[in-house]
Amino acid sequence: MIVREGRYHGAVGTFSVRTDRKPGILWFEIEGFMTVADATAYVAAHKAAVDSFGDRDYKVFGDIRKMSTLSADAAALFEQAKKYSSSHPNFRGSAIWVSESVLVAEQHRRTSTTSGVMGSELISSDEKALWAHLDKVYRK
């Protein structure tokens, strides 16, 4: 199995994108304020992780509980990462762990809807519900 791992510390925000934490899961964590440069680096890491799965099925688990709201430009870049996953026939669904911040959750929901992943995604502050969703979701 190819493992893509990266931890990137931006000016204020940090992110990691991994494929080695759980089989078939692209796992990312984002904390703090993501600049456009940070978001650009995140998108590149996300795309590389998607590519590392080749033709094998994968699902996405994202932890954005500590992420700040995104600028419009950074949100557009995050939407690109979601569209990239959505365009792959082996993408099976996603689960996004959010805090109680309504603004961050709504921003993520909006870009998930416009990128085409919302039909197979759960956005929640309940970690158990997120893993239960990933256990059963299978986008065709």
Secondary structure, DSSP 8 states (H G I E B T S, - for coil): ----EEEEE-SS-EEEEESSSSTTEEEEEEEE---HHHHHHHHHHHHHHHHHTTTS-EEEEEEEEEE----HHHHHHHHHHHHHHHTSTTEEEEEEE--S-HHHHHHHHHHHHHHT-GGGEEEES-HHHHHHHHHH----
